[in-house]
Amino acid sequence: MHQKTIFSLLLMNAYLVTDVFSFPNGSVAISCDSMIPGHTGYVAQTSVPPFSVTTSKSTYAPGDQITVTLETKTSVFEGFLLQARKIDGNSAVGSFISIDMGQCQGLRCNNVVVSSAVFLLLLPIYATGHFTETM
């Protein structure tokens, strides 16, 4: 069985990368609320992240669409979890659409090798304030 790698990434204000935590192995469905994989026996990665995240905008207006790109040059993605949340809450803001059709799907990628992923963040028309993208 292939190891699964879960990447947890925090982007502050949709443009400032602050922390990256990576966890190998397992399903992430139980981590949807906390966005923190809780796999027994695994410790968060604290070294330099093996991937980069870029956004098409550093600011936004309600209803905007922001392209979010996750990319690695040294390895492949076997799994990741992505959400945008208001900074002061745990509720998701907007929704993501995978632009790279066929490479990504909800929660589980079934061993599809992926070295980059591009998403379109669709912000609701009522979106205001700062938010985080958690991966």
SENU-244756 format. One line per field, with one value per atom (N, C-alpha, C, O): residue number from 1; x, y, z; residue in three letters. Coordinates in steps of 0.2 Angstrom, whole numbers. Layout:
REM residues N
resi: (NUM, ...)
east: (X, ...)
north: (Y, ...)
up: (Z, ...)
resn: (ALA, ...)
//
This chain:
REM residues 135
resi: (1, 1, 1, 1, 2, 2, 2, 2, 3, 3, 3, 3, 4, 4, 4, 4, 5, 5, 5, 5, 6, 6, 6, 6, 7, 7, 7, 7, 8, 8, 8, 8, 9, 9, 9, 9, 10, 10, 10, 10, 11, 11, 11, 11, 12, 12, 12, 12, 13, 13, 13, 13, 14, 14, 14, 14, 15, 15, 15, 15, 16, 16, 16, 16, 17, 17, 17, 17, 18, 18, 18, 18, 19, 19, 19, 19, 20, 20, 20, 20, 21, 21, 21, 21, 22, 22, 22, 22, 23, 23, 23, 23, 24, 24, 24, 24, 25, 25, 25, 25, 26, 26, 26, 26, 27, 27, 27, 27, 28, 28, 28, 28, 29, 29, 29, 29, 30, 30, 30, 30, 31, 31, 31, 31, 32, 32, 32, 32, 33, 33, 33, 33, 34, 34, 34, 34, 35, 35, 35, 35, 36, 36, 36, 36, 37, 37, 37, 37, 38, 38, 38, 38, 39, 39, 39, 39, 40, 40, 40, 40, 41, 41, 41, 41, 42, 42, 42, 42, 43, 43, 43, 43, 44, 44, 44, 44, 45, 45, 45, 45, 46, 46, 46, 46, 47, 47, 47, 47, 48, 48, 48, 48, 49, 49, 49, 49, 50, 50, 50, 50, 51, 51, 51, 51, 52, 52, 52, 52, 53, 53, 53, 53, 54, 54, 54, 54, 55, 55, 55, 55, 56, 56, 56, 56, 57, 57, 57, 57, 58, 58, 58, 58, 59, 59, 59, 59, 60, 60, 60, 60, 61, 61, 61, 61, 62, 62, 62, 62, 63, 63, 63, 63, 64, 64, 64, 64, 65, 65, 65, 65, 66, 66, 66, 66, 67, 67, 67, 67, 68, 68, 68, 68, 69, 69, 69, 69, 70, 70, 70, 70, 71, 71, 71, 71, 72, 72, 72, 72, 73, 73, 73, 73, 74, 74, 74, 74, 75, 75, 75, 75, 76, 76, 76, 76, 77, 77, 77, 77, 78, 78, 78, 78, 79, 79, 79, 79, 80, 80, 80, 80, 81, 81, 81, 81, 82, 82, 82, 82, 83, 83, 83, 83, 84, 84, 84, 84, 85, 85, 85, 85, 86, 86, 86, 86, 87, 87, 87, 87, 88, 88, 88, 88, 89, 89, 89, 89, 90, 90, 90, 90, 91, 91, 91, 91, 92, 92, 92, 92, 93, 93, 93, 93, 94, 94, 94, 94, 95, 95, 95, 95, 96, 96, 96, 96, 97, 97, 97, 97, 98, 98, 98, 98, 99, 99, 99, 99, 100, 100, 100, 100, 101, 101, 101, 101, 102, 102, 102, 102, 103, 103, 103, 103, 104, 104, 104, 104, 105, 105, 105, 105, 106, 106, 106, 106, 107, 107, 107, 107, 108, 108, 108, 108, 109, 109, 109, 109, 110, 110, 110, 110, 111, 111, 111, 111, 112, 112, 112, 112, 113, 113, 113, 113, 114, 114, 114, 114, 115, 115, 115, 115, 116, 116, 116, 116, 117, 117, 117, 117, 118, 118, 118, 118, 119, 119, 119, 119, 120, 120, 120, 120, 121, 121, 121, 121, 122, 122, 122, 122, 123, 123, 123, 123, 124, 124, 124, 124, 125, 125, 125, 125, 126, 126, 126, 126, 127, 127, 127, 127, 128, 128, 128, 128, 129, 129, 129, 129, 130, 130, 130, 130, 131, 131, 131, 131, 132, 132, 132, 132, 133, 133, 133, 133, 134, 134, 134, 134, 135, 135, 135, 135)
east: (4, 0, 4, 9, 3, 7, 5, 0, 11, 10, 6, 7, 1, -2, 1, 3, 1, 4, -1, -4, -2, -7, -3, 2, -5, -1, -6, -12, -4, -8, -4, 1, -7, -4, -8, -14, -5, -9, -7, -1, -11, -10, -14, -20, -10, -13, -15, -11, -21, -23, -23, -22, -23, -23, -16, -16, -11, -5, 1, 7, 0, 6, 7, 2, 12, 12, 16, 21, 13, 16, 18, 24, 14, 16, 15, 10, 19, 17, 18, 23, 13, 14, 12, 7, 16, 15, 14, 18, 10, 9, 8, 4, 12, 11, 5, 4, 2, -2, -9, -10, -14, -21, -26, -24, -32, -38, -38, -36, -41, -41, -49, -50, -53, -60, -62, -66, -59, -60, -57, -58, -53, -49, -52, -50, -58, -61, -63, -62, -65, -66, -60, -59, -55, -49, -44, -39, -44, -39, -32, -27, -32, -26, -26, -30, -22, -22, -20, -15, -24, -22, -20, -22, -16, -14, -9, -4, -11, -7, 0, 1, 5, 12, 16, 21, 12, 15, 16, 12, 21, 23, 23, 25, 21, 21, 28, 33, 28, 35, 36, 32, 42, 44, 49, 52, 52, 57, 54, 48, 58, 56, 51, 52, 46, 40, 43, 47, 41, 43, 39, 39, 35, 30, 30, 32, 27, 25, 18, 15, 16, 9, 9, 12, 5, 5, -3, -7, -4, -11, -11, -6, -16, -17, -18, -17, -20, -21, -19, -19, -17, -15, -21, -21, -26, -32, -38, -37, -44, -50, -56, -55, -61, -67, -72, -71, -78, -83, -85, -86, -86, -87, -81, -82, -75, -69, -68, -71, -64, -61, -54, -51, -51, -43, -41, -43, -36, -32, -27, -23, -27, -23, -19, -22, -12, -8, -4, 0, -4, 0, 5, 3, 12, 17, 23, 25, 25, 32, 36, 34, 43, 48, 52, 56, 51, 55, 52, 55, 45, 41, 34, 33, 30, 23, 18, 20, 12, 7, 3, 1, 2, -3, -9, -14, -9, -16, -15, -9, -20, -19, -27, -31, -27, -34, -34, -29, -39, -39, -45, -51, -45, -51, -49, -43, -54, -53, -58, -63, -55, -59, -58, -53, -63, -63, -57, -57, -53, -48, -51, -48, -57, -59, -65, -69, -64, -69, -67, -62, -71, -70, -74, -74, -78, -82, -79, -75, -80, -77, -80, -86, -76, -78, -77, -72, -82, -82, -81, -82, -79, -78, -72, -70, -69, -64, -66, -70, -64, -65, -58, -54, -57, -51, -51, -55, -45, -45, -41, -42, -37, -33, -38, -37, -43, -48, -44, -40, -46, -44, -38, -36, -34, -29, -31, -27, -36, -38, -46, -50, -48, -55, -56, -51, -62, -63, -60, -61, -56, -53, -48, -43, -49, -45, -43, -48, -37, -35, -33, -31, -35, -34, -27, -27, -22, -15, -13, -9, -17, -15, -9, -9, -4, 2, 1, -1, 2, 1, 7, 9, 10, 16, 14, 17, 8, 5, -3, -5, -6, -13, -15, -12, -20, -22, -30, -33, -31, -38, -41, -37, -47, -50, -55, -59, -53, -57, -62, -61, -68, -74, -77, -79, -76, -78, -85, -87, -89, -96, -96, -92, -102, -103, -103, -103, -104, -104, -98, -97, -92, -86, -83, -82, -81, -77, -72, -72, -67, -62, -57, -57, -52, -47, -49, -53, -46, -47, -41, -36, -41, -35, -37, -43, -32, -33, -29, -23, -32, -28, -28, -32, -21, -20, -16, -14)
north: (-6, 0, 6, 7, 11, 17, 21, 22, 25, 30, 36, 38, 38, 44, 50, 49, 56, 61, 67, 68, 69, 75, 81, 81, 86, 93, 97, 98, 101, 106, 112, 113, 117, 123, 129, 129, 134, 140, 146, 148, 149, 155, 161, 161, 165, 171, 176, 178, 179, 184, 183, 187, 176, 174, 176, 175, 178, 179, 178, 178, 176, 176, 168, 166, 165, 158, 158, 161, 155, 156, 149, 149, 143, 137, 131, 132, 126, 120, 114, 114, 110, 104, 98, 98, 93, 87, 81, 80, 76, 70, 65, 65, 59, 53, 49, 48, 45, 39, 41, 45, 38, 38, 43, 47, 42, 46, 52, 53, 58, 64, 66, 71, 62, 64, 66, 70, 63, 64, 71, 74, 74, 80, 86, 92, 85, 91, 97, 103, 96, 102, 105, 111, 101, 104, 106, 110, 102, 103, 101, 102, 97, 94, 87, 84, 83, 76, 73, 76, 69, 66, 59, 55, 57, 50, 48, 52, 43, 40, 39, 35, 41, 39, 44, 43, 49, 53, 60, 63, 64, 70, 75, 73, 81, 86, 88, 88, 89, 91, 98, 102, 100, 106, 109, 115, 105, 107, 111, 112, 114, 118, 114, 108, 116, 113, 110, 114, 104, 102, 104, 101, 109, 112, 119, 122, 123, 130, 131, 127, 136, 138, 146, 150, 147, 154, 155, 151, 162, 164, 169, 173, 170, 175, 182, 187, 183, 189, 189, 184, 195, 196, 200, 200, 202, 205, 203, 200, 204, 201, 206, 210, 205, 208, 203, 197, 204, 199, 197, 201, 190, 187, 186, 183, 187, 186, 179, 175, 177, 171, 171, 175, 167, 167, 161, 155, 161, 154, 153, 157, 147, 144, 138, 134, 139, 134, 130, 134, 124, 120, 116, 112, 117, 113, 111, 114, 105, 103, 101, 99, 102, 101, 94, 92, 92, 87, 80, 75, 80, 74, 75, 79, 70, 71, 71, 69, 74, 74, 67, 65, 64, 59, 60, 56, 66, 68, 75, 76, 79, 85, 88, 85, 92, 95, 102, 105, 105, 112, 115, 113, 121, 125, 132, 133, 136, 143, 145, 143, 148, 150, 157, 160, 160, 166, 166, 160, 171, 170, 169, 165, 172, 171, 166, 166, 161, 155, 149, 149, 144, 137, 135, 130, 140, 139, 140, 145, 136, 137, 143, 145, 146, 152, 150, 149, 151, 150, 142, 138, 141, 134, 134, 139, 128, 127, 122, 118, 124, 120, 118, 122, 111, 109, 110, 108, 114, 116, 110, 109, 107, 101, 95, 90, 95, 89, 82, 82, 78, 71, 70, 64, 75, 74, 74, 71, 78, 78, 77, 78, 75, 73, 74, 75, 74, 75, 70, 64, 73, 69, 64, 63, 60, 54, 54, 55, 53, 53, 47, 46, 41, 34, 33, 30, 35, 34, 37, 35, 42, 46, 50, 54, 50, 54, 61, 62, 66, 73, 77, 76, 81, 85, 93, 97, 94, 101, 100, 96, 105, 106, 113, 117, 115, 121, 122, 118, 126, 127, 134, 139, 135, 141, 142, 138, 147, 148, 153, 159, 151, 155, 158, 155, 165, 168, 170, 172, 169, 172, 179, 183, 182, 189, 192, 199, 189, 192, 192, 194, 189, 188, 195, 200, 196, 202, 200, 194, 204, 203, 198, 196, 196, 192, 185, 183, 181, 173, 170, 172, 163, 159, 153, 151, 151, 145, 140, 141, 135, 129, 123, 121, 121, 115, 110, 105)
up: (0, 0, 0, 4, -4, -4, 2, 4, 4, 9, 7, 1, 11, 9, 13, 19, 10, 13, 13, 8, 19, 20, 22, 26, 18, 19, 22, 20, 27, 30, 30, 32, 27, 25, 27, 26, 30, 32, 28, 28, 24, 21, 24, 24, 27, 31, 26, 21, 26, 22, 14, 10, 12, 6, 2, -4, 5, 2, 6, 4, 13, 17, 20, 24, 17, 20, 27, 27, 32, 38, 41, 44, 40, 43, 38, 35, 38, 34, 39, 42, 39, 43, 38, 34, 38, 33, 37, 42, 36, 39, 34, 29, 35, 30, 32, 38, 28, 29, 31, 36, 28, 31, 28, 24, 30, 27, 31, 37, 28, 31, 33, 36, 31, 32, 40, 41, 44, 51, 53, 59, 49, 50, 47, 47, 44, 40, 45, 42, 51, 55, 58, 57, 60, 63, 58, 60, 52, 47, 50, 47, 55, 58, 58, 62, 54, 53, 60, 63, 63, 70, 69, 73, 65, 64, 69, 71, 73, 78, 76, 71, 80, 78, 73, 72, 71, 66, 69, 73, 67, 70, 64, 58, 65, 60, 58, 61, 51, 48, 50, 49, 52, 54, 49, 50, 45, 40, 34, 34, 30, 24, 20, 19, 18, 15, 8, 5, 6, -1, -6, -12, -5, -10, -10, -5, -15, -15, -16, -19, -13, -15, -17, -14, -23, -25, -26, -27, -26, -27, -33, -34, -36, -42, -39, -43, -33, -30, -23, -20, -21, -14, -10, -4, -13, -10, -14, -20, -11, -15, -13, -9, -17, -16, -16, -19, -13, -13, -20, -24, -20, -27, -31, -37, -29, -33, -34, -30, -39, -40, -40, -43, -36, -35, -37, -34, -41, -43, -38, -36, -35, -30, -33, -35, -33, -36, -31, -27, -30, -26, -30, -34, -29, -33, -30, -25, -32, -29, -35, -40, -34, -39, -37, -41, -31, -28, -27, -26, -27, -25, -28, -32, -26, -29, -23, -17, -24, -19, -19, -25, -14, -13, -10, -10, -7, -3, 0, 2, 0, 3, 5, 1, 9, 11, 11, 13, 8, 6, 8, 6, 12, 14, 14, 16, 14, 15, 21, 21, 26, 32, 34, 33, 37, 40, 46, 49, 47, 52, 59, 63, 60, 67, 68, 72, 63, 64, 61, 58, 61, 59, 53, 50, 50, 45, 38, 37, 33, 27, 23, 24, 19, 16, 8, 6, 5, -3, -4, 0, -10, -12, -17, -20, -18, -23, -28, -27, -34, -40, -43, -43, -44, -47, -54, -58, -56, -63, -67, -73, -63, -66, -66, -62, -70, -70, -70, -74, -66, -67, -62, -61, -60, -55, -48, -44, -46, -39, -39, -43, -33, -31, -24, -20, -22, -15, -10, -11, -5, 0, -2, 2, -7, -8, -16, -20, -17, -24, -27, -33, -23, -26, -29, -35, -26, -29, -35, -39, -37, -43, -42, -37, -46, -44, -47, -52, -42, -44, -41, -35, -45, -43, -43, -41, -46, -45, -45, -48, -42, -42, -43, -39, -47, -47, -46, -48, -41, -39, -40, -40, -41, -42, -35, -34, -31, -25, -27, -29, -26, -28, -21, -17, -20, -14, -15, -20, -9, -9, -10, -8, -12, -13, -6, -6, -1, 6, 9, 15, 6, 9, 11, 7, 17, 20, 25, 28, 26, 31, 29, 23, 33, 32, 32, 36, 28, 29, 28, 25, 30, 29, 24, 23, 20, 16, 20, 21, 22, 25, 21, 18, 21, 16, 20, 18)
resn: (MET, MET, MET, MET, HIS, HIS, HIS, HIS, GLN, GLN, GLN, GLN, LYS, LYS, LYS, LYS, THR, THR, THR, THR, ILE, ILE, ILE, ILE, PHE, PHE, PHE, PHE, SER, SER, SER, SER, LEU, LEU, LEU, LEU, LEU, LEU, LEU, LEU, LEU, LEU, LEU, LEU, MET, MET, MET, MET, ASN, ASN, ASN, ASN, ALA, ALA, ALA, ALA, TYR, TYR, TYR, TYR, LEU, LEU, LEU, LEU, VAL, VAL, VAL, VAL, THR, THR, THR, THR, ASP, ASP, ASP, ASP, VAL, VAL, VAL, VAL, PHE, PHE, PHE, PHE, SER, SER, SER, SER, PHE, PHE, PHE, PHE, PRO, PRO, PRO, PRO, ASN, ASN, ASN, ASN, GLY, GLY, GLY, GLY, SER, SER, SER, SER, VAL, VAL, VAL, VAL, ALA, ALA, ALA, ALA, ILE, ILE, ILE, ILE, SER, SER, SER, SER, CYS, CYS, CYS, CYS, ASP, ASP, ASP, ASP, SER, SER, SER, SER, MET, MET, MET, MET, ILE, ILE, ILE, ILE, PRO, PRO, PRO, PRO, GLY, GLY, GLY, GLY, HIS, HIS, HIS, HIS, THR, THR, THR, THR, GLY, GLY, GLY, GLY, TYR, TYR, TYR, TYR, VAL, VAL, VAL, VAL, ALA, ALA, ALA, ALA, GLN, GLN, GLN, GLN, THR, THR, THR, THR, SER, SER, SER, SER, VAL, VAL, VAL, VAL, PRO, PRO, PRO, PRO, PRO, PRO, PRO, PRO, PHE, PHE, PHE, PHE, SER, SER, SER, SER, VAL, VAL, VAL, VAL, THR, THR, THR, THR, THR, THR, THR, THR, SER, SER, SER, SER, LYS, LYS, LYS, LYS, SER, SER, SER, SER, THR, THR, THR, THR, TYR, TYR, TYR, TYR, ALA, ALA, ALA, ALA, PRO, PRO, PRO, PRO, GLY, GLY, GLY, GLY, ASP, ASP, ASP, ASP, GLN, GLN, GLN, GLN, ILE, ILE, ILE, ILE, THR, THR, THR, THR, VAL, VAL, VAL, VAL, THR, THR, THR, THR, LEU, LEU, LEU, LEU, GLU, GLU, GLU, GLU, THR, THR, THR, THR, LYS, LYS, LYS, LYS, THR, THR, THR, THR, SER, SER, SER, SER, VAL, VAL, VAL, VAL, PHE, PHE, PHE, PHE, GLU, GLU, GLU, GLU, GLY, GLY, GLY, GLY, PHE, PHE, PHE, PHE, LEU, LEU, LEU, LEU, LEU, LEU, LEU, LEU, GLN, GLN, GLN, GLN, ALA, ALA, ALA, ALA, ARG, ARG, ARG, ARG, LYS, LYS, LYS, LYS, ILE, ILE, ILE, ILE, ASP, ASP, ASP, ASP, GLY, GLY, GLY, GLY, ASN, ASN, ASN, ASN, SER, SER, SER, SER, ALA, ALA, ALA, ALA, VAL, VAL, VAL, VAL, GLY, GLY, GLY, GLY, SER, SER, SER, SER, PHE, PHE, PHE, PHE, ILE, ILE, ILE, ILE, SER, SER, SER, SER, ILE, ILE, ILE, ILE, ASP, ASP, ASP, ASP, MET, MET, MET, MET, GLY, GLY, GLY, GLY, GLN, GLN, GLN, GLN, CYS, CYS, CYS, CYS, GLN, GLN, GLN, GLN, GLY, GLY, GLY, GLY, LEU, LEU, LEU, LEU, ARG, ARG, ARG, ARG, CYS, CYS, CYS, CYS, ASN, ASN, ASN, ASN, ASN, ASN, ASN, ASN, VAL, VAL, VAL, VAL, VAL, VAL, VAL, VAL, VAL, VAL, VAL, VAL, SER, SER, SER, SER, SER, SER, SER, SER, ALA, ALA, ALA, ALA, VAL, VAL, VAL, VAL, PHE, PHE, PHE, PHE, LEU, LEU, LEU, LEU, LEU, LEU, LEU, LEU, LEU, LEU, LEU, LEU, LEU, LEU, LEU, LEU, PRO, PRO, PRO, PRO, ILE, ILE, ILE, ILE, TYR, TYR, TYR, TYR, ALA, ALA, ALA, ALA, THR, THR, THR, THR, GLY, GLY, GLY, GLY, HIS, HIS, HIS, HIS, PHE, PHE, PHE, PHE, THR, THR, THR, THR, GLU, GLU, GLU, GLU, THR, THR, THR, THR, MET, MET, MET, MET)
//
